[in-house]
Amino acid sequence: MRRMKLADIKISETFANSIPSEEKLNECRNNWNQWHRQDRFIVVNPDNVLIDGYIMYLVLKENNVEEAEIKISTRRKKRWYRKNVEDWNVPHYRDEATTYVYGVHPNSKSGKEFMWRVPKSWSELGWEDGLNIGDEILVTTKFGIKPVVITKIELSDKCPINMPVKRVVKRIN
């Protein structure tokens, strides 16, 4: 991604004469007003002629933005995604109340305690309440699905560690 002044982007006649969909414009405006981030890619060719992203261009112009993130493409056929949204609205387990389970692998000699998260679907079904210290569960690990004995259960609004947390798969007993 590069940054370019909107004034340097050339608009072809086809875009200039087109009437953009009011629905797409409103969606793009709402995302801009909420996040102040581009939700669509602006794609130009090496001559700075706009290929894709006219609606995002219009919204940025409306909001008096001078520079935008752009992609430069030399391809004739489209080989990029239109939208630049990384699930901005979707709540993730890191930012909402989640149950975290601590446990040890029963066959491990080290006795090191690891952490997993209980999926939200378990809470909705009420399975989360059936977990107790000492229960054996199956969890995902980098080596596949493995058994673990629960040593601690904790409900937290924020994720206690700053790295991805694997999930509990199933209760064994």
N, CA, C and O of each residue as an XYZ file, in Angstrom:
692
protein
N       0.842     -1.179      0.000
C       0.000      0.000      0.000
C       0.887      1.241      0.000
O       1.891      1.325      0.707
N       0.481      2.177     -0.804
C       1.178      3.457     -0.847
C       0.194      4.561     -0.532
O      -1.019      4.378     -0.628
N       0.715      5.681     -0.163
C      -0.129      6.851      0.070
C       0.030      7.789     -1.121
O       1.124      7.962     -1.659
N      -1.095      8.392     -1.517
C      -1.077      9.304     -2.651
C      -2.081     10.423     -2.390
O      -3.114     10.206     -1.757
N      -1.773     11.607     -2.880
C      -2.712     12.717     -2.769
C      -3.889     12.452     -3.695
O      -3.712     12.012     -4.831
N      -5.086     12.722     -3.203
C      -6.283     12.517     -4.027
C      -6.254     13.403     -5.266
O      -6.795     13.031     -6.307
N      -5.627     14.571     -5.162
C      -5.549     15.484     -6.303
C      -4.725     14.888     -7.445
O      -4.902     15.269     -8.602
N      -3.821     13.951     -7.124
C      -2.978     13.337     -8.160
C      -3.671     12.191     -8.887
O      -3.176     11.725     -9.914
N      -4.799     11.733     -8.375
C      -5.520     10.624     -9.007
C      -6.367     11.169    -10.147
O      -7.139     12.111     -9.969
N      -6.210     10.564    -11.323
C      -6.974     10.984    -12.501
C      -8.229     10.123    -12.602
O      -8.163      8.899    -12.483
N      -9.359     10.763    -12.819
C     -10.638     10.061    -12.930
C     -10.995      9.938    -14.403
O     -11.059     10.937    -15.119
N     -11.228      8.711    -14.853
C     -11.596      8.494    -16.260
C     -13.021      8.977    -16.509
O     -13.795      9.169    -15.571
N     -13.359      9.170    -17.775
C     -14.701      9.647    -18.134
C     -15.783      8.685    -17.678
O     -16.864      9.109    -17.270
N     -15.497      7.394    -17.747
C     -16.521      6.414    -17.359
C     -16.906      6.576    -15.893
O     -18.086      6.501    -15.550
N     -15.919      6.798    -15.029
C     -16.233      7.027    -13.615
C     -16.911      8.382    -13.424
O     -17.889      8.489    -12.684
N     -16.397      9.411    -14.085
C     -16.945     10.761    -13.917
C     -18.402     10.839    -14.362
O     -19.186     11.585    -13.775
N     -18.774     10.080    -15.393
C     -20.144     10.118    -15.909
C     -21.076      9.146    -15.196
O     -22.289      9.194    -15.399
N     -20.528      8.270    -14.369
C     -21.366      7.265    -13.707
C     -22.069      7.866    -12.494
O     -21.601      8.842    -11.906
N     -23.189      7.271    -12.137
C     -23.925      7.675    -10.936
C     -23.769      6.547     -9.924
O     -24.345      5.473    -10.099
N     -22.993      6.783     -8.862
C     -22.762      5.711     -7.887
C     -24.026      5.373     -7.108
O     -24.893      6.222     -6.900
N     -24.112      4.130     -6.686
C     -25.249      3.647     -5.902
C     -25.300      4.372     -4.557
O     -24.303      4.449     -3.839
N     -26.465      4.895     -4.236
C     -26.644      5.611     -2.969
C     -26.419      4.667     -1.780
O     -25.909      5.080     -0.738
N     -26.803      3.407     -1.949
C     -26.623      2.409     -0.886
C     -25.142      2.191     -0.587
O     -24.735      2.169      0.575
N     -24.333      2.029     -1.647
C     -22.896      1.835     -1.450
C     -22.256      3.083     -0.848
O     -21.397      2.992      0.029
N     -22.683      4.243     -1.328
C     -22.151      5.493     -0.788
C     -22.453      5.616      0.702
O     -21.580      5.987      1.486
N     -23.680      5.307      1.090
C     -24.058      5.405      2.507
C     -23.288      4.416      3.371
O     -22.869      4.746      4.480
N     -23.101      3.199      2.858
C     -22.327      2.198      3.606
C     -20.898      2.683      3.818
O     -20.347      2.579      4.914
N     -20.313      3.209      2.759
C     -18.938      3.699      2.832
C     -18.843      4.916      3.759
O     -17.896      5.032      4.537
N     -19.816      5.815      3.675
C     -19.844      6.996      4.558
C     -19.950      6.580      6.023
O     -19.242      7.107      6.881
N     -20.843      5.626      6.298
C     -21.017      5.163      7.682
C     -19.735      4.572      8.238
O     -19.355      4.855      9.374
N     -19.059      3.742      7.427
C     -17.790      3.160      7.877
C     -16.750      4.250      8.109
O     -15.993      4.190      9.078
N     -16.709      5.243      7.228
C     -15.738      6.327      7.394
C     -16.045      7.120      8.666
O     -15.139      7.437      9.437
N     -17.323      7.439      8.882
C     -17.698      8.223     10.061
C     -17.435      7.468     11.357
O     -17.085      8.071     12.372
N     -17.604      6.145     11.324
C     -17.416      5.351     12.536
C     -15.945      5.061     12.811
O     -15.497      5.171     13.952
N     -15.190      4.692     11.781
C     -13.831      4.206     11.990
C     -12.739      5.154     11.501
O     -11.594      5.042     11.937
N     -13.067      6.080     10.608
C     -12.077      6.960      9.968
C     -10.962      6.152      9.314
O      -9.781      6.486      9.397
N     -11.389      5.077      8.664
C     -10.465      4.223      7.914
C     -11.104      3.890      6.578
O     -12.329      3.864      6.455
N     -10.276      3.636      5.585
C     -10.793      3.250      4.278
C     -11.324      1.829      4.347
O     -10.614      0.920      4.777
N     -12.566      1.629      3.929
C     -13.120      0.279      3.934
C     -13.077     -0.349      2.550
O     -13.442     -1.513      2.388
N     -12.638      0.400      1.558
C     -12.489     -0.119      0.201
C     -11.123      0.320     -0.314
O     -10.615      1.380      0.053
N     -10.546     -0.502     -1.159
C      -9.265     -0.142     -1.743
C      -9.470      0.844     -2.884
O     -10.440      0.739     -3.635
N      -8.570      1.785     -3.011
C      -8.520      2.653     -4.182
C      -7.381      2.102     -5.027
O      -6.238      2.030     -4.576
N      -7.703      1.714     -6.259
C      -6.720      1.078     -7.134
C      -6.507      1.977     -8.345
O      -7.463      2.393     -8.998
N      -5.244      2.272     -8.636
C      -4.897      3.078     -9.806
C      -3.900      2.306    -10.656
O      -3.233      1.390    -10.176
N      -3.805      2.689    -11.929
C      -2.788      2.089    -12.785
C      -1.498      2.906    -12.647
O      -1.502      3.920    -11.950
N      -0.407      2.501    -13.282
C       0.857      3.245    -13.131
C       0.782      4.709    -13.584
O       1.632      5.514    -13.204
N      -0.231      5.060    -14.394
C      -0.407      6.454    -14.835
C      -1.309      7.241    -13.883
O      -1.716      8.359    -14.202
N      -1.620      6.675    -12.731
C      -2.478      7.288    -11.701
C      -3.929      7.447    -12.136
O      -4.640      8.301    -11.605
N      -4.376      6.647    -13.084
C      -5.780      6.666    -13.496
C      -6.530      5.664    -12.622
O      -6.098      4.524    -12.452
N      -7.655      6.105    -12.074
C      -8.440      5.268    -11.171
C      -9.002      4.050    -11.902
O      -9.618      4.179    -12.960
N      -8.782      2.864    -11.325
C      -9.314      1.616    -11.881
C     -10.486      1.134    -11.042
O     -11.494      0.681    -11.584
N     -10.361      1.227     -9.724
C     -11.398      0.744     -8.815
C     -11.357      1.582     -7.539
O     -10.311      2.118     -7.172
N     -12.499      1.689     -6.871
C     -12.557      2.418     -5.612
C     -13.106      3.822     -5.749
O     -12.790      4.696     -4.942
N     -13.929      4.048     -6.767
C     -14.481      5.386     -7.017
C     -15.337      5.866     -5.848
O     -15.302      7.046     -5.499
N     -16.103      4.965     -5.245
C     -16.976      5.357     -4.130
C     -16.135      5.804     -2.933
O     -16.447      6.813     -2.300
N     -15.082      5.068     -2.623
C     -14.200      5.472     -1.522
C     -13.555      6.811     -1.844
O     -13.412      7.661     -0.965
N     -13.171      7.002     -3.082
C     -12.594      8.267     -3.536
C     -13.571      9.413     -3.279
O     -13.179     10.455     -2.755
N     -14.844      9.226     -3.647
C     -15.857     10.268     -3.450
C     -16.059     10.587     -1.967
O     -16.174     11.752     -1.586
N     -16.103      9.542     -1.135
C     -16.301      9.752      0.307
C     -15.115     10.503      0.906
O     -15.300     11.386      1.744
N     -13.908     10.163      0.487
C     -12.728     10.872      0.991
C     -12.744     12.333      0.545
O     -12.382     13.223      1.315
N     -13.163     12.579     -0.694
C     -13.279     13.955     -1.193
C     -14.309     14.741     -0.379
O     -14.081     15.899     -0.027
N     -15.457     14.092     -0.080
C     -16.508     14.743      0.722
C     -15.983     15.174      2.085
O     -16.380     16.212      2.614
N     -15.087     14.367      2.649
C     -14.566     14.624      3.989
C     -13.257     15.412      3.979
O     -12.569     15.494      4.996
N     -12.918     15.990      2.828
C     -11.730     16.840      2.676
C     -10.431     16.145      3.081
O      -9.533     16.769      3.646
N     -10.342     14.858      2.789
C      -9.115     14.110      3.046
C      -8.171     14.369      1.876
O      -8.586     14.309      0.719
N      -6.922     14.653      2.169
C      -5.981     14.990      1.102
C      -5.210     13.785      0.586
O      -4.909     13.712     -0.606
N      -4.881     12.824      1.473
C      -4.113     11.648      1.077
C      -4.900     10.384      1.356
O      -5.691     10.326      2.297
N      -4.675      9.369      0.527
C      -5.361      8.090      0.711
C      -4.376      6.954      0.479
O      -3.354      7.115     -0.189
N      -4.713      5.796      1.052
C      -3.933      4.593      0.772
C      -4.415      4.039     -0.552
O      -5.617      3.890     -0.769
N      -3.491      3.736     -1.428
C      -3.867      3.236     -2.752
C      -3.071      1.981     -3.077
O      -2.036      1.696     -2.476
N      -3.590      1.247     -4.046
C      -2.865      0.124     -4.631
C      -2.592      0.488     -6.078
O      -3.439      1.083     -6.743
N      -1.428      0.138     -6.562
C      -1.112      0.344     -7.973
C      -1.151     -1.017     -8.641
O      -0.508     -1.962     -8.187
N      -1.915     -1.109     -9.728
C      -2.073     -2.387    -10.419
C      -1.718     -2.222    -11.888
O      -2.093     -1.240    -12.529
N      -0.988     -3.201    -12.409
C      -0.668     -3.209    -13.837
C      -1.505     -4.248    -14.565
O      -1.349     -4.436    -15.772
N      -2.374     -4.910    -13.858
C      -3.163     -5.993    -14.447
C      -4.400     -5.457    -15.144
O      -4.971     -4.440    -14.748
N      -4.799     -6.162    -16.187
C      -6.033     -5.792    -16.880
C      -7.241     -6.343    -16.142
O      -8.252     -5.659    -15.984
N      -7.124     -7.592    -15.691
C      -8.227     -8.200    -14.948
C      -8.026     -7.947    -13.463
O      -6.899     -7.826    -12.982
N      -9.117     -7.870    -12.764
C      -9.060     -7.554    -11.345
C      -8.480     -8.727    -10.555
O      -8.928     -9.865    -10.694
N      -7.490     -8.435     -9.735
C      -6.848     -9.442     -8.897
C      -6.700     -8.925     -7.469
O      -5.680     -9.166     -6.824
N      -7.700     -8.225     -6.979
C      -7.636     -7.689     -5.629
C      -9.011     -7.768     -5.007
O     -10.018     -7.898     -5.702
N      -9.041     -7.689     -3.693
C     -10.310     -7.643     -2.985
C     -10.805     -6.209     -2.999
O     -10.010     -5.272     -2.920
N     -12.108     -6.037     -3.099
C     -12.659     -4.681     -3.111
C     -12.618     -4.037     -1.740
O     -12.347     -2.842     -1.619
N     -12.885     -4.821     -0.708
C     -13.047     -4.224      0.617
C     -11.814     -4.435      1.476
O     -11.085     -5.418      1.343
N     -11.615     -3.486      2.347
C     -10.457     -3.473      3.227
C     -10.902     -3.608      4.677
O     -10.240     -3.092      5.577
N     -12.010     -4.292      4.911
C     -12.565     -4.399      6.258
C     -12.056     -5.682      6.900
O     -12.195     -6.767      6.334
N     -11.472     -5.552      8.075
C     -10.944     -6.713      8.796
C     -11.834     -7.012      9.990
O     -11.353     -7.089     11.121
N     -13.118     -7.180      9.749
C     -14.070     -7.442     10.832
C     -13.992     -6.370     11.916
O     -13.870     -6.688     13.099
N     -14.060     -5.105     11.514
C     -13.952     -4.011     12.475
C     -15.084     -4.047     13.479
O     -14.889     -3.698     14.643
N     -16.277     -4.466     13.044
C     -17.450     -4.430     13.922
C     -17.593     -5.689     14.762
O     -18.268     -5.666     15.791
N     -16.979     -6.775     14.349
C     -17.196     -8.061     14.994
C     -16.477     -8.105     16.342
O     -15.262     -7.913     16.398
N     -17.208     -8.353     17.417
C     -16.534     -8.459     18.714
C     -15.702     -9.745     18.772
O     -16.143    -10.798     18.309
N     -14.534     -9.653     19.326
C     -13.656    -10.811     19.444
C     -13.557    -11.221     20.907
O     -13.859    -10.432     21.802
N     -13.139    -12.438     21.142
C     -13.063    -12.958     22.504
C     -12.142    -12.114     23.377
O     -12.296    -12.112     24.598
N     -11.202    -11.406     22.792
C     -10.267    -10.595     23.565
C     -10.946     -9.432     24.281
O     -10.486     -9.000     25.338
N     -12.045     -8.918     23.707
C     -12.669     -7.708     24.226
C     -14.016     -7.947     24.890
O     -14.704     -6.984     25.229
N     -14.409     -9.182     25.085
C     -15.692     -9.446     25.736
C     -15.512    -10.514     26.806
O     -14.485    -11.190     26.852
N     -16.501    -10.660     27.653
C     -16.418    -11.626     28.752
C     -16.258    -13.039     28.195
O     -17.109    -13.522     27.448
N     -15.177    -13.684     28.559
C     -14.863    -15.031     28.078
C     -14.362    -15.860     29.250
O     -13.684    -15.351     30.143
N     -14.703    -17.142     29.236
C     -14.207    -18.051     30.263
C     -12.894    -18.656     29.785
O     -12.815    -19.209     28.688
N     -11.872    -18.546     30.615
C     -10.563    -19.117     30.312
C     -10.321    -20.290     31.254
O     -10.598    -20.208     32.451
N      -9.801    -21.378     30.701
C      -9.547    -22.597     31.456
C      -8.038    -22.816     31.491
O      -7.371    -22.768     30.457
N      -7.513    -23.053     32.674
C      -6.098    -23.373     32.838
C      -6.005    -24.856     33.136
O      -6.851    -25.413     33.836
N      -4.972    -25.495     32.599
C      -4.843    -26.920     32.838
C      -3.464    -27.446     32.506
O      -2.616    -26.743     31.956
N      -3.265    -28.719     32.863
C      -1.996    -29.401     32.586
C      -2.291    -30.655     31.778
O      -3.358    -31.258     31.894
N      -1.340    -31.025     30.975
C      -1.474    -32.261     30.211
C      -1.204    -33.436     31.157
O      -0.196    -33.430     31.863
N      -2.085    -34.443     31.184
C      -1.930    -35.536     32.154
C      -0.666    -36.365     31.945
O      -0.149    -36.940     32.903
N      -0.166    -36.440     30.736
C       1.013    -37.272     30.464
C       2.309    -36.473     30.534
O       3.385    -37.028     30.310
N       2.227    -35.195     30.837
C       3.408    -34.338     30.850
C       4.177    -34.493     32.158
O       3.584    -34.592     33.232
N       5.489    -34.512     32.054
C       6.329    -34.612     33.245
C       6.604    -33.235     33.843
O       6.927    -33.122     35.025
N       6.477    -32.184     33.023
C       6.823    -30.837     33.503
C       5.746    -30.245     34.413
O       6.068    -29.462     35.306
N       4.496    -30.596     34.211
C       3.415    -30.042     35.027
C       3.127    -28.579     34.716
O       2.469    -27.898     35.502
N       3.610    -28.090     33.583
C       3.408    -26.694     33.201
C       1.933    -26.434     32.916
O       1.259    -27.243     32.279
N       1.446    -25.296     33.397
C       0.040    -24.942     33.227
C      -0.130    -24.101     31.957
O       0.621    -23.155     31.719
N      -1.125    -24.461     31.151
C      -1.436    -23.746     29.918
C      -2.848    -23.176     30.006
O      -3.606    -23.503     30.919
N      -3.191    -22.314     29.039
C      -4.501    -21.660     29.062
C      -5.227    -21.860     27.731
O      -4.621    -21.833     26.661
N      -6.558    -22.063     27.831
C      -7.433    -22.167     26.660
C      -8.680    -21.348     26.938
O      -8.978    -21.023     28.087
N      -9.403    -21.018     25.883
C     -10.655    -20.288     26.068
C     -11.827    -21.200     25.754
O     -11.743    -22.068     24.885
N     -12.911    -20.992     26.468
C     -14.135    -21.756     26.230
C     -14.917    -21.004     25.152
O     -15.183    -19.813     25.315
N     -15.292    -21.668     24.055
C     -15.996    -20.975     22.975
C     -17.310    -20.356     23.443
O     -17.960    -20.857     24.361
N     -17.682    -19.263     22.796
C     -18.910    -18.557     23.154
C     -20.135    -19.454     22.982
O     -21.108    -19.330     23.725
N     -20.086    -20.353     22.007
C     -21.226    -21.243     21.762
C     -21.501    -22.132     22.980
O     -22.648    -22.512     23.216
N     -20.463    -22.468     23.755
C     -20.661    -23.269     24.962
C     -21.486    -22.494     25.976
O     -22.353    -23.065     26.638
N     -21.222    -21.187     26.104
C     -21.973    -20.349     27.053
C     -23.437    -20.307     26.667
O     -24.318    -20.400     27.521
N     -23.695    -20.166     25.362
C     -25.070    -20.076     24.882
C     -25.832    -21.369     25.138
O     -27.043    -21.340     25.357
N     -25.135    -22.506     25.112
C     -25.781    -23.798     25.332
C     -25.771    -24.220     26.804
O     -26.410    -25.207     27.168
N     -25.054    -23.481     27.645
C     -25.006    -23.793     29.069
C     -23.983    -24.856     29.429
O     -23.962    -25.316     30.571
N     -23.138    -25.262     28.496
C     -22.145    -26.307     28.763
C     -21.015    -25.788     29.633
O     -20.355    -26.564     30.324
N     -20.790    -24.496     29.606
C     -19.717    -23.875     30.361
C     -19.874    -24.123     31.864
O     -18.885    -24.271     32.582
N     -21.128    -24.166     32.332
C     -21.402    -24.358     33.758
C     -21.020    -25.755     34.237
O     -20.815    -25.958     35.434
N     -20.921    -26.713     33.330
C     -20.599    -28.082     33.703
C     -19.114    -28.330     33.889
O     -18.726    -29.436     34.266
N     -18.274    -27.340     33.639
C     -16.829    -27.521     33.798
C     -16.430    -27.315     35.256
O     -16.845    -26.346     35.891
N     -15.626    -28.228     35.776
C     -15.154    -28.151     37.162
C     -13.660    -28.432     37.207
O     -13.108    -29.054     36.299
N     -13.016    -27.973     38.260
C     -11.592    -28.255     38.441
C     -11.423    -29.760     38.607
O     -12.156    -30.394     39.365
N     -10.461    -30.323     37.898
C     -10.225    -31.764     37.932
C     -10.849    -32.494     36.752
O     -10.500    -33.644     36.488
N     -11.773    -31.844     36.032
C     -12.372    -32.469     34.839
C     -11.320    -32.618     33.748
O     -10.366    -31.845     33.664
N     -11.523    -33.629     32.923
C     -10.634    -33.824     31.785
C     -11.351    -33.337     30.532
O     -12.501    -33.699     30.283
N     -10.663    -32.512     29.748
C     -11.241    -31.947     28.525
C     -10.277    -32.146     27.368
O      -9.092    -32.411     27.569
N     -10.794    -32.017     26.163
C      -9.952    -32.032     24.971
C      -9.775    -30.597     24.503
O     -10.737    -29.829     24.459
N      -8.543    -30.235     24.151
C      -8.234    -28.876     23.714
C      -7.398    -28.917     22.441
O      -6.781    -29.931     22.114
N      -7.392    -27.786     21.726
C      -6.526    -27.696     20.548
C      -5.139    -27.243     20.998
O      -4.998    -26.343     21.826
N      -4.128    -27.884     20.434
C      -2.737    -27.503     20.678
C      -2.036    -27.449     19.333
O      -2.633    -27.764     18.304
N      -0.775    -27.053     19.339
C      -0.044    -27.029     18.073
C       0.232    -28.447     17.562
O       0.624    -28.626     16.409
N       0.027    -29.446     18.412
C       0.216    -30.836     18.008
C      -1.105    -31.540     17.722
O      -1.125    -32.759     17.547
N      -2.206    -30.797     17.673
C      -3.519    -31.392     17.421
C      -4.397    -31.311     18.659
O      -4.184    -30.468     19.530
N      -5.376    -32.189     18.728
C      -6.309    -32.195     19.862
C      -5.761    -33.127     20.940
O      -5.499    -34.302     20.683
N      -5.590    -32.589     22.156
C      -4.971    -33.342     23.253
C      -5.800    -33.214     24.531
O      -6.520    -32.231     24.706
N      -5.703    -34.214     25.437
C      -6.423    -34.129     26.714
C      -5.700    -33.218     27.710
O      -4.476    -33.086     27.688
N      -6.497    -32.596     28.583
C      -5.964    -31.697     29.610
C      -6.811    -31.857     30.864
O      -8.019    -32.078     30.774
N      -6.186    -31.746     32.036
C      -6.900    -31.755     33.311
C      -6.999    -30.301     33.780
O      -5.989    -29.603     33.869
N      -8.223    -29.850     34.081
C      -8.458    -28.457     34.468
C      -7.907    -28.194     35.864
O      -8.177    -28.945     36.801
N      -7.120    -27.101     35.992
C      -6.592    -26.700     37.296
C      -7.224    -25.403     37.797
O      -7.247    -25.143     39.000
N      -7.739    -24.587     36.865
C      -8.326    -23.311     37.265
C      -9.292    -22.850     36.175
O      -9.040    -23.061     34.989
N     -10.404    -22.218     36.581
C     -11.388    -21.662     35.646
C     -11.565    -20.194     36.000
O     -11.760    -19.846     37.164
N     -11.494    -19.330     34.981
C     -11.530    -17.894     35.239
C     -12.391    -17.192     34.190
O     -12.253    -17.469     32.998
N     -13.271    -16.293     34.611
C     -14.068    -15.470     33.703
C     -13.447    -14.080     33.687
O     -13.253    -13.468     34.738
N     -13.132    -13.578     32.479
C     -12.462    -12.287     32.381
C     -13.040    -11.473     31.230
O     -13.427    -12.025     30.200
N     -13.095    -10.140     31.413
C     -13.570     -9.251     30.352
C     -12.494     -8.990     29.311
O     -12.809     -8.735     28.149
N     -11.249     -9.048     29.702
C     -10.127     -8.837     28.792
C      -9.257    -10.082     28.787
O      -9.122    -10.759     29.806
N      -8.671    -10.379     27.644
C      -7.790    -11.540     27.532
C      -6.547    -11.320     28.398
O      -5.908    -10.274     28.288
N      -6.189    -12.285     29.258
C      -5.053    -12.104     30.164
C      -3.684    -12.082     29.482
O      -2.721    -11.577     30.058
N      -3.584    -12.618     28.275
C      -2.293    -12.620     27.587
C      -2.434    -11.957     26.224
O      -3.531    -11.878     25.669
N      -1.326    -11.487     25.698
C      -1.352    -10.763     24.441
C      -0.881    -11.651     23.289
O       0.038    -11.291     22.553
N      -1.502    -12.787     23.143
C      -1.233    -13.694     22.029
C      -2.475    -14.542     21.805
O      -3.322    -14.625     22.695
N      -2.611    -15.172     20.648
C      -3.824    -15.959     20.385
C      -4.007    -17.077     21.410
O      -3.042    -17.697     21.856
N      -5.266    -17.319     21.771
C      -5.590    -18.350     22.760
C      -6.375    -19.448     22.054
O      -7.400    -19.182     21.428
N      -5.890    -20.677     22.159
C      -6.580    -21.807     21.532
C      -7.837    -22.150     22.315
O      -8.034    -21.668     23.431
N      -8.700    -23.000     21.714
C     -10.020    -23.269     22.295
C     -10.142    -24.662     22.907
O      -9.417    -25.596     22.565
N     -11.096    -24.747     23.829
C     -11.511    -26.036     24.376
C     -12.394    -26.687     23.323
O     -13.246    -26.022     22.734
N     -12.203    -27.981     23.079
C     -12.968    -28.675     22.052
C     -14.143    -29.436     22.653
O     -15.270    -29.335     22.169
N     -13.867    -30.211     23.731
C     -14.888    -31.129     24.230
C     -14.570    -31.536     25.661
O     -13.412    -31.556     26.078
N     -15.615    -31.858     26.396
C     -15.454    -32.386     27.748
C     -15.423    -33.908     27.674
O     -16.261    -34.506     27.000
N     -14.475    -34.545     28.352
C     -14.367    -36.009     28.294
C     -15.228    -36.661     29.364
O     -15.998    -37.573     29.063
N     -15.111    -36.204     30.623
C     -15.898    -36.854     31.685
C     -16.835    -35.896     32.350
O     -17.568    -36.281     33.262
